[in-house]
Amino acid sequence: TIHLTCKQGYELSHVLLQHLLKALTMIYPLDFRSIPEDFSQPFKDYLPIRDWGKSADIHDLKMVWHTPSDSELEFVQELIDAILVPELQVMDSFVAGEPLSRDDLKARLGVILNIVIGAGNELPMIEGEAVHLIDSMVPLGRCSHICNIGTSQLTAQGKHVRRRIAETMQPLLSHVLTNTEDDTKSLIHILKLYNVVMYFYGTDKSDFDGRWRSFQMVKTTTEDKLRGGKRHMRALIVDRCQLQHELRVVQKSNKSFTPLHLSLFEDLLRLSLSHYSEVRKQAQSV
């Protein structure tokens, strides 16, 4: 189903793949109930309606988190080997001269993009010798946030996933610009891949900002303005805990600017001067 002919069909399959990978690799609360008690208890022991409108105890939320298990990560590795690696090999063959239609190229780039977005939380960062572009009078230290359980071992048949994708996209970009520069849809997909390979580690900043504003609005709507205080529904506090975790992911700054990053930025600069406005806008927004 990944390679359906129908555009709507394969796009839905890409989204399904993305959400499957997110469910397997991300850290998130398993329930947002208003009360933590078990609803399966007999009514003679516990009647849920008695807790109607009950606020949560922040010191005893009884939250249960999903963390990626070894078996889940093994399944993700199987998906990467079975789906991502063949797609990258098709890209390599296309650059080498094998024919590939524009629609097929766009669809296959969509597969790669959604895999990176789905498994981004567990894909290791691009590492390497840091590039020092300017001297600084003060040390440019970084704060490291621990946002994962353990160290990720996901690879693309033994190769670093992000680096493997970047090394495939660069010659592909040159090939498309040389032969089909007017294929703006494929160029935009390549630019999106540049973005997620360099910056995406499980949470998108714009999505987080939208959820944060929504949380603040719900919090204001449900607060007890008559009596005051800081007591809220359990579901709201659980959502706040999830947002705090995602904020740590967004602000994770233990990244180094490597020669590969510099090379990718040179490609972005090249595309930011494209003849096509859609490509320029996408390149300048990365």
C-alpha positions as CSV (number, residue, x, y, z in Angstrom):
1,T,0.0,0.0,0.0
2,I,3.0,2.3,0.3
3,H,3.2,2.5,-3.5
4,L,-0.5,2.9,-4.5
5,T,-1.1,4.6,-7.8
6,C,-3.9,6.8,-6.3
7,K,-2.3,9.9,-4.8
8,Q,-4.8,10.1,-2.0
9,G,-4.2,6.4,-1.2
10,Y,-0.4,6.6,-0.9
11,E,-0.5,9.8,1.0
12,L,-2.8,8.2,3.6
13,S,-0.5,5.2,3.8
14,H,2.5,7.5,4.4
15,V,0.6,9.2,7.3
16,L,-0.3,5.8,8.7
17,L,3.3,4.8,8.6
18,Q,4.3,8.0,10.3
19,H,1.8,7.6,13.1
20,L,2.8,4.0,13.6
21,L,6.4,4.9,14.0
22,K,5.5,7.7,16.4
23,A,3.4,5.4,18.5
24,L,6.4,3.0,18.7
25,T,9.2,5.4,19.4
26,M,7.9,8.4,21.3
27,I,7.5,9.0,25.0
28,Y,3.9,10.0,25.9
29,P,1.2,9.5,28.6
30,L,-1.0,6.5,28.1
31,D,-4.2,8.1,29.5
32,F,-5.7,11.5,29.9
33,R,-8.6,10.5,32.2
34,S,-10.0,13.1,34.7
35,I,-9.4,10.7,37.6
36,P,-6.8,7.9,37.9
37,E,-9.1,5.3,39.5
38,D,-9.9,2.1,37.7
39,F,-13.3,2.2,36.1
40,S,-13.5,-1.6,36.0
41,Q,-14.2,-1.7,39.8
42,P,-17.7,-2.8,40.9
43,F,-20.0,0.2,41.6
44,K,-20.4,-1.0,45.2
45,D,-16.7,-0.4,45.7
46,Y,-16.3,2.8,43.6
47,L,-18.9,5.0,42.0
48,P,-17.1,7.3,39.4
49,I,-19.8,10.0,39.4
50,R,-18.8,10.9,43.0
51,D,-15.6,12.3,41.5
52,W,-17.4,14.6,39.1
53,G,-15.4,17.8,38.7
54,K,-12.7,16.6,41.0
55,S,-9.4,18.4,40.7
56,A,-6.1,16.5,40.5
57,D,-3.4,16.1,43.1
58,I,-0.2,17.1,41.4
59,H,1.8,15.1,43.9
60,D,-0.1,11.9,43.1
61,L,-1.2,12.0,39.4
62,K,-0.5,8.2,39.0
63,M,0.6,8.9,35.4
64,V,1.6,6.0,33.2
65,W,4.1,6.8,30.4
66,H,4.8,4.9,27.2
67,T,8.5,4.4,26.7
68,P,9.9,2.5,23.6
69,S,10.6,-1.1,24.5
70,D,13.3,-3.2,23.0
71,S,10.7,-5.2,21.0
72,E,9.2,-2.0,19.6
73,L,12.6,-0.6,18.6
74,E,13.4,-3.9,16.9
75,F,10.1,-3.6,14.9
76,V,11.0,-0.1,14.0
77,Q,14.4,-1.3,12.8
78,E,12.7,-3.9,10.7
79,L,10.5,-1.2,9.1
80,I,13.5,1.0,8.4
81,D,15.4,-1.9,6.7
82,A,12.3,-3.1,4.8
83,I,11.0,0.4,3.6
84,L,13.5,3.2,4.0
85,V,16.6,1.5,2.7
86,P,15.0,0.3,-0.5
87,E,13.7,3.8,-1.1
88,L,17.1,5.3,-0.7
89,Q,18.5,2.7,-3.1
90,V,15.9,3.7,-5.7
91,M,17.1,7.3,-5.3
92,D,20.7,6.2,-5.8
93,S,19.7,4.3,-9.0
94,F,17.8,7.4,-10.2
95,V,20.8,9.6,-9.8
96,A,22.9,6.9,-11.6
97,G,20.5,7.1,-14.7
98,E,17.6,4.8,-14.0
99,P,14.3,6.3,-15.2
100,L,11.8,7.4,-12.6
101,S,8.6,9.5,-13.2
102,R,8.0,12.7,-11.3
103,D,5.0,11.3,-9.6
104,D,6.9,8.2,-8.5
105,L,9.8,10.4,-7.3
106,K,7.5,12.6,-5.2
107,A,5.8,9.6,-3.7
108,R,9.0,7.9,-2.7
109,L,10.4,11.1,-1.2
110,G,7.2,11.2,0.8
111,V,7.9,7.8,2.2
112,I,11.3,8.8,3.3
113,L,10.0,12.1,4.8
114,N,7.3,10.4,6.9
115,I,9.7,7.7,8.2
116,V,12.1,10.4,9.5
117,I,9.2,12.3,11.1
118,G,7.8,9.2,12.6
119,A,11.0,7.8,14.0
120,G,12.8,11.1,14.6
121,N,12.7,10.7,18.3
122,E,14.9,7.7,18.1
123,L,17.2,8.6,15.2
124,P,20.6,9.6,16.4
125,M,21.9,13.1,15.7
126,I,24.4,13.8,13.0
127,E,27.8,13.8,14.8
128,G,31.2,14.8,13.6
129,E,34.0,17.4,14.1
130,A,32.5,20.8,14.9
131,V,33.0,23.6,12.3
132,H,34.1,26.9,13.9
133,L,33.0,29.7,11.6
134,I,33.7,32.6,13.9
135,D,35.7,33.2,17.1
136,S,33.9,34.0,20.3
137,M,35.1,35.9,23.4
138,V,33.0,33.7,25.6
139,P,32.6,29.9,25.6
140,L,29.7,28.7,23.5
141,G,28.6,25.9,25.8
142,R,25.4,24.0,25.4
143,C,23.0,22.5,27.9
144,S,22.2,18.8,27.2
145,H,18.7,17.5,27.9
146,I,18.1,13.8,28.4
147,C,14.9,13.2,26.5
148,N,15.2,9.5,25.7
149,I,15.5,6.2,27.6
150,G,18.9,4.8,26.8
151,T,20.8,5.3,23.6
152,S,19.2,4.7,20.2
153,Q,20.8,2.0,18.0
154,L,18.5,2.5,14.9
155,T,20.5,2.3,11.7
156,A,20.0,2.0,7.9
157,Q,21.6,-1.4,7.4
158,G,24.5,-0.4,9.7
159,K,24.8,3.2,8.6
160,H,23.8,6.3,10.4
161,V,20.2,7.0,9.3
162,R,20.3,10.8,9.1
163,R,23.7,10.9,7.4
164,R,22.7,8.2,5.0
165,I,19.6,10.2,3.9
166,A,21.6,13.4,3.6
167,E,24.3,11.8,1.5
168,T,21.5,10.4,-0.8
169,M,19.6,13.7,-1.0
170,Q,22.6,15.9,-2.0
171,P,23.4,14.1,-5.3
172,L,19.6,13.7,-5.9
173,L,19.2,17.5,-5.5
174,S,21.9,18.1,-8.0
175,H,20.4,15.6,-10.5
176,V,17.0,17.2,-10.3
177,L,18.3,20.7,-10.6
178,T,20.4,19.7,-13.7
179,N,17.7,17.7,-15.5
180,T,14.2,18.7,-14.2
181,E,14.6,22.0,-12.4
182,D,10.9,22.7,-12.9
183,D,9.9,19.7,-10.8
184,T,9.1,22.0,-7.8
185,K,7.1,19.4,-5.9
186,S,10.1,17.1,-5.7
187,L,12.4,19.9,-4.8
188,I,10.1,21.0,-1.9
189,H,10.0,17.4,-0.6
190,I,13.8,17.4,-0.7
191,L,13.9,20.7,1.2
192,K,11.5,19.2,3.8
193,L,13.9,16.3,4.2
194,Y,16.8,18.7,4.7
195,N,14.8,20.3,7.5
196,V,13.8,17.1,9.4
197,V,17.3,15.5,9.0
198,M,18.9,18.5,10.6
199,Y,16.4,19.8,13.1
200,F,13.6,17.3,13.8
201,Y,14.0,15.1,16.9
202,G,10.5,14.1,17.8
203,T,8.6,17.4,18.1
204,D,8.0,20.2,15.6
205,K,8.3,23.8,17.0
206,S,5.2,25.1,15.2
207,D,3.1,22.1,16.3
208,F,4.3,22.6,19.9
209,D,3.5,26.3,19.8
210,G,-0.1,25.6,18.6
211,R,-0.6,23.0,21.3
212,W,0.8,25.3,24.0
213,R,-1.6,28.1,23.0
214,S,-4.5,25.6,23.0
215,F,-3.5,24.4,26.5
216,Q,-3.4,28.0,27.8
217,M,-6.8,28.7,26.4
218,V,-8.3,25.5,28.0
219,K,-6.6,26.3,31.3
220,T,-8.1,29.8,31.4
221,T,-11.5,28.4,30.5
222,T,-11.6,25.7,33.2
223,E,-9.9,27.6,36.1
224,D,-11.8,28.3,39.3
225,K,-12.0,32.1,39.1
226,L,-14.3,32.4,42.2
227,R,-12.1,30.6,44.7
228,G,-8.8,31.0,43.0
229,G,-6.0,28.5,43.6
230,K,-4.1,26.3,41.2
231,R,-6.2,23.2,41.2
232,H,-7.0,21.8,37.8
233,M,-8.5,18.7,36.2
234,R,-6.1,15.7,35.9
235,A,-6.4,15.6,32.1
236,L,-5.2,19.2,31.9
237,I,-2.2,18.6,34.2
238,V,-1.3,15.4,32.3
239,D,-1.3,17.4,29.1
240,R,0.9,20.0,30.7
241,C,3.4,17.3,31.7
242,Q,3.4,16.1,28.1
243,L,4.0,19.6,26.8
244,Q,6.9,20.0,29.3
245,H,8.5,16.8,27.9
246,E,8.0,18.1,24.3
247,L,9.5,21.4,25.3
248,R,12.7,19.7,26.4
249,V,12.8,17.8,23.1
250,V,12.3,21.1,21.1
251,Q,15.1,22.8,23.1
252,K,17.5,19.9,23.0
253,S,20.7,21.7,22.0
254,N,23.5,19.1,22.3
255,K,24.1,19.4,18.5
256,S,27.3,20.2,16.7
257,F,27.5,22.1,13.5
258,T,29.4,19.6,11.4
259,P,30.9,19.8,7.8
260,L,27.8,17.9,6.6
261,H,25.5,20.6,8.1
262,L,27.7,23.2,6.3
263,S,27.3,21.4,3.0
264,L,23.5,21.1,3.5
265,F,23.3,24.8,4.2
266,E,25.2,25.6,1.0
267,D,22.5,23.6,-0.9
268,L,19.8,25.6,0.9
269,L,21.5,28.9,-0.1
270,R,21.6,27.7,-3.7
271,L,17.8,26.9,-3.6
272,S,16.9,30.1,-1.8
273,L,17.9,31.8,-5.1
274,S,15.7,29.5,-7.3
275,H,13.7,30.8,-10.2
276,Y,10.6,29.3,-8.6
277,S,9.0,31.2,-5.7
278,E,7.7,28.1,-3.9
279,V,11.2,26.6,-3.8
280,R,12.7,29.9,-2.7
281,K,10.2,30.3,0.2
282,Q,10.7,26.7,1.3
283,A,14.5,27.0,1.2
284,Q,14.5,30.3,3.1
285,S,12.2,28.9,5.8
286,V,14.4,25.9,6.7
